[in-house]
Amino acid sequence: MDLTFNGQTIYASTGGRDFDRTLPTVVMLHGAGMDHTVWQFQARAFAYHGYGVLSLDLPGHGHSDGPPPTTIAGYADAVAGMLDELGVDCAHIVGHSMGAFAGIDLASRYQGKASSLALMGVAATMPVHPDLLAAAENNDHLAFDFVSSWSHARDAHTGGHPTPGLWMMGSTMRLLERSGPGVLASGLEACNAYDVAIERASELTVPVLLLMGQQDLMTRPAATEPLAQAISNATTIIVPKTGHMAMIEQPDVVINELTRFWQRSNAGGT
């Protein structure tokens, strides 16, 4: 489904069913250099179980027009504007990595837009090594190699994709290769510069789930603790033997934990 915001076309996957704004809405936000396909298992599951799904290609990513925003706040503004265009008053926000920062910013600055917030692959700060930033800015394939390797747990380096015949780390690398020039660098720079996550998190009033991979090398669970402590209504779950890309490595676990979270928090939907 194509949406228009500020003259840009923004693409949203609806999980294989027409979007129905009368159902509880789930908005899924991907990480830097990626697109809606990282949520393919979750989007379809929720679309066929009572939710209206919007798995976005954030501006400048996937099928959406660019350029990408240069700040996390810019991504949050785009999501809020898109929800207004659709007439969606509030939604369950699910964010990964850069998308998790955007979710925090959205839920904090646009009170009432989020009925709940689920965050994966996030930390209080997400500093990016200067060498990785330089490689991404130069469109050096080394940046894709590093991010693909660091995004996955040890077992995922050699197999384990939920879809038979696919290589998990290779799929992540192909996804990053499809991103436009400078898109990964822009997202990494936005994450690197976002130093108000704890401040924004302390302002949250909605239920929050932190779903972290035990073997996440990019946002280690220990680095998430200050964020969890700043949130008044947070639940933290550590998924064993899982890296940064929990929604791909453990899709059923993510689906089940999100479902239980929404049920526990009475945040709507069945």
C-alpha positions as CSV (number, residue, x, y, z in Angstrom):
1,M,0.0,0.0,0.0
2,D,1.3,3.4,-1.0
3,L,0.8,6.4,1.3
4,T,1.6,10.1,0.7
5,F,3.2,12.3,3.4
6,N,4.8,15.7,2.7
7,G,4.8,14.9,-1.0
8,Q,6.7,11.6,-0.5
9,T,5.3,8.2,-1.3
10,I,5.7,5.9,1.7
11,Y,5.2,2.2,1.2
12,A,3.5,0.0,3.8
13,S,3.1,-3.8,3.7
14,T,-0.2,-4.8,5.2
15,G,0.7,-8.5,5.8
16,G,-1.3,-9.8,2.8
17,R,-4.7,-8.4,3.8
18,D,-6.3,-5.0,3.2
19,F,-5.6,-2.5,5.9
20,D,-8.7,-2.1,8.2
21,R,-8.4,1.0,10.4
22,T,-11.3,-0.3,12.6
23,L,-9.0,-3.0,13.9
24,P,-6.2,-2.4,16.4
25,T,-3.3,-1.1,14.3
26,V,0.2,-2.4,14.5
27,V,3.0,-0.2,13.0
28,M,6.4,-1.9,12.5
29,L,9.5,0.2,12.1
30,H,12.7,-1.4,10.7
31,G,16.4,-0.5,11.3
32,A,18.9,1.4,9.3
33,G,19.4,0.4,5.7
34,M,16.6,-2.2,5.9
35,D,13.0,-2.3,4.9
36,H,9.6,-3.9,5.7
37,T,10.6,-7.4,4.8
38,V,12.4,-7.9,8.1
39,W,8.9,-8.2,9.6
40,Q,7.5,-10.6,7.0
41,F,6.6,-13.3,9.5
42,Q,5.1,-11.0,12.1
43,A,3.2,-8.9,9.6
44,R,1.4,-11.8,8.1
45,A,0.7,-13.4,11.5
46,F,-0.9,-10.3,13.0
47,A,-2.8,-9.4,9.8
48,Y,-4.6,-12.7,9.9
49,H,-5.3,-12.6,13.6
50,G,-7.3,-9.4,14.2
51,Y,-4.9,-6.5,13.5
52,G,-4.5,-3.9,10.9
53,V,-0.8,-4.1,10.0
54,L,1.4,-1.3,8.6
55,S,4.9,-2.6,8.1
56,L,6.6,0.5,6.8
57,D,9.5,1.2,4.4
58,L,10.7,4.3,6.3
59,P,11.5,7.3,4.0
60,G,14.4,6.6,1.8
61,H,14.2,2.9,2.4
62,G,12.8,0.1,0.3
63,H,9.9,1.3,-2.0
64,S,9.6,4.6,-0.2
65,D,10.7,7.9,-1.7
66,G,13.8,9.6,-0.3
67,P,15.8,11.2,0.9
68,P,15.8,9.6,4.4
69,P,15.5,11.9,7.4
70,T,18.8,12.8,9.0
71,T,17.5,12.6,12.5
72,I,15.6,10.1,14.7
73,A,13.0,12.8,15.3
74,G,12.5,13.1,11.5
75,Y,11.6,9.5,11.3
76,A,9.2,9.8,14.2
77,D,7.6,12.9,12.6
78,A,7.1,10.9,9.3
79,V,5.3,8.0,11.1
80,A,3.1,10.4,13.1
81,G,2.2,12.3,9.9
82,M,1.4,9.0,8.1
83,L,-0.9,7.9,10.9
84,D,-2.7,11.2,10.7
85,E,-3.1,10.8,6.9
86,L,-4.7,7.4,7.5
87,G,-7.0,8.6,10.3
88,V,-5.4,6.3,12.8
89,D,-5.6,7.8,16.3
90,C,-3.2,5.4,18.0
91,A,-1.3,2.2,17.3
92,H,0.9,-0.5,18.8
93,I,4.4,0.6,17.8
94,V,7.0,-2.1,17.2
95,G,10.5,-0.9,16.5
96,H,13.8,-2.5,15.8
97,S,17.2,-0.7,16.3
98,M,16.9,2.7,14.5
99,G,13.1,2.0,14.3
100,A,13.1,1.4,18.1
101,F,14.6,4.9,18.7
102,A,12.0,6.3,16.3
103,G,9.3,4.5,18.3
104,I,10.6,6.0,21.6
105,D,10.7,9.5,20.1
106,L,7.2,9.1,18.6
107,A,5.6,7.8,21.8
108,S,7.2,10.5,23.9
109,R,6.6,13.6,21.7
110,Y,3.3,12.5,20.3
111,Q,1.3,11.5,23.4
112,G,-1.6,9.3,22.5
113,K,-0.2,8.1,19.2
114,A,1.1,4.9,20.8
115,S,-1.1,2.5,22.8
116,S,2.0,0.4,23.5
117,L,5.6,0.2,22.5
118,A,7.7,-2.9,21.8
119,L,11.4,-2.4,21.3
120,M,14.0,-4.8,19.9
121,G,17.7,-4.3,19.4
122,V,17.9,-1.1,21.3
123,A,20.1,0.5,24.0
124,A,20.3,3.7,26.0
125,T,22.8,5.0,23.4
126,M,23.8,3.4,20.1
127,P,27.3,4.7,19.3
128,V,28.7,3.7,15.9
129,H,32.4,3.1,15.4
130,P,34.0,5.8,13.2
131,D,35.4,3.1,10.9
132,L,32.0,1.7,10.3
133,L,30.5,5.1,9.7
134,A,33.3,5.9,7.2
135,A,32.8,2.6,5.3
136,A,29.0,3.3,5.1
137,E,29.6,6.9,4.0
138,N,31.9,5.6,1.2
139,N,29.4,2.9,0.2
140,D,32.1,0.4,1.0
141,H,30.8,-3.1,1.0
142,L,32.7,-3.7,4.2
143,A,30.0,-1.8,6.1
144,F,27.4,-4.3,4.8
145,D,29.7,-7.2,5.8
146,F,30.2,-5.8,9.4
147,V,26.5,-5.1,10.0
148,S,25.4,-8.5,8.6
149,S,27.9,-10.3,10.8
150,W,27.2,-8.4,14.0
151,S,23.4,-8.6,13.5
152,H,23.2,-12.3,13.9
153,A,23.9,-14.8,16.6
154,R,26.6,-17.5,16.1
155,D,24.3,-20.2,14.9
156,A,22.7,-17.9,12.3
157,H,26.0,-17.4,10.6
158,T,25.8,-20.9,9.1
159,G,22.1,-21.7,8.9
160,G,18.8,-21.7,10.7
161,H,16.7,-19.5,8.5
162,P,12.9,-20.1,9.1
163,T,12.5,-20.4,5.3
164,P,14.1,-23.6,4.1
165,G,17.0,-23.0,1.7
166,L,17.8,-19.5,2.8
167,W,20.9,-18.3,4.5
168,M,20.1,-15.8,7.3
169,M,23.2,-13.7,7.3
170,G,23.3,-13.7,3.5
171,S,19.7,-12.5,3.3
172,T,20.6,-9.6,5.6
173,M,23.6,-8.7,3.4
174,R,21.5,-8.8,0.2
175,L,18.9,-6.5,1.9
176,L,21.6,-3.9,2.8
177,E,23.0,-4.1,-0.7
178,R,19.6,-3.1,-2.1
179,S,19.6,0.1,0.0
180,G,20.3,3.3,-1.9
181,P,23.7,5.0,-1.7
182,G,24.2,6.7,1.7
183,V,21.0,5.2,3.2
184,L,22.8,3.0,5.7
185,A,25.2,5.8,6.6
186,S,22.4,8.2,7.2
187,G,20.6,5.8,9.6
188,L,23.8,5.0,11.4
189,E,24.6,8.6,11.9
190,A,21.1,9.3,13.1
191,C,21.4,6.6,15.7
192,N,24.9,7.7,16.7
193,A,23.7,11.3,17.3
194,Y,20.5,10.4,19.2
195,D,21.5,11.1,22.8
196,V,18.1,11.7,24.4
197,A,16.8,8.2,24.5
198,I,16.8,8.0,28.3
199,E,15.2,11.4,28.5
200,R,12.4,10.5,26.1
201,A,12.0,7.1,27.7
202,S,11.4,8.6,31.1
203,E,8.4,10.5,29.6
204,L,6.7,7.4,28.3
205,T,3.3,6.6,29.8
206,V,2.4,3.5,27.8
207,P,3.3,-0.1,28.4
208,V,6.7,-0.9,27.0
209,L,8.3,-4.3,26.1
210,L,12.0,-4.6,25.6
211,L,12.7,-7.8,23.7
212,M,16.4,-8.4,23.5
213,G,18.6,-11.0,22.0
214,Q,21.0,-12.7,24.4
215,Q,23.8,-12.7,21.8
216,D,23.1,-9.3,20.4
217,L,26.5,-7.8,19.6
218,M,25.2,-4.4,18.4
219,T,23.0,-3.6,21.4
220,R,24.0,-5.8,24.2
221,P,21.3,-6.5,26.8
222,A,23.4,-4.9,29.5
223,A,23.4,-1.6,27.5
224,T,19.6,-1.7,27.5
225,E,19.3,-1.7,31.3
226,P,19.6,2.1,31.8
227,L,16.8,2.5,29.3
228,A,14.6,0.0,31.1
229,Q,15.2,1.7,34.4
230,A,14.1,5.0,32.9
231,I,10.7,3.6,31.8
232,S,8.0,3.5,34.5
233,N,6.1,0.6,32.9
234,A,8.6,-1.7,31.2
235,T,9.0,-5.4,30.8
236,T,12.3,-6.9,29.7
237,I,12.6,-10.3,28.0
238,I,15.9,-11.8,26.9
239,V,15.6,-14.3,24.1
240,P,18.3,-17.1,24.4
241,K,20.8,-17.8,21.5
242,T,19.5,-14.8,19.5
243,G,21.2,-11.8,18.1
244,H,20.2,-8.4,16.9
245,M,17.7,-9.6,14.4
246,A,15.3,-11.4,16.7
247,M,12.3,-11.1,14.4
248,I,14.1,-13.1,11.8
249,E,16.1,-15.5,14.0
250,Q,13.2,-16.3,16.3
251,P,10.0,-15.2,14.5
252,D,7.6,-17.3,16.5
253,V,9.0,-16.2,19.8
254,V,8.6,-12.6,18.7
255,I,5.0,-13.2,17.6
256,N,4.1,-15.0,20.9
257,E,5.8,-12.4,23.1
258,L,4.2,-9.5,21.4
259,T,0.8,-11.2,21.6
260,R,1.2,-11.9,25.3
261,F,2.5,-8.3,25.9
262,W,-0.6,-6.8,24.3
263,Q,-2.9,-9.1,26.2
264,R,-1.1,-8.4,29.6
265,S,-1.2,-4.6,29.0
266,N,-4.8,-4.6,27.9
267,A,-3.6,-2.6,25.0
268,G,-6.3,-3.9,22.7
269,G,-7.0,-6.5,20.1
270,T,-7.1,-10.3,20.0
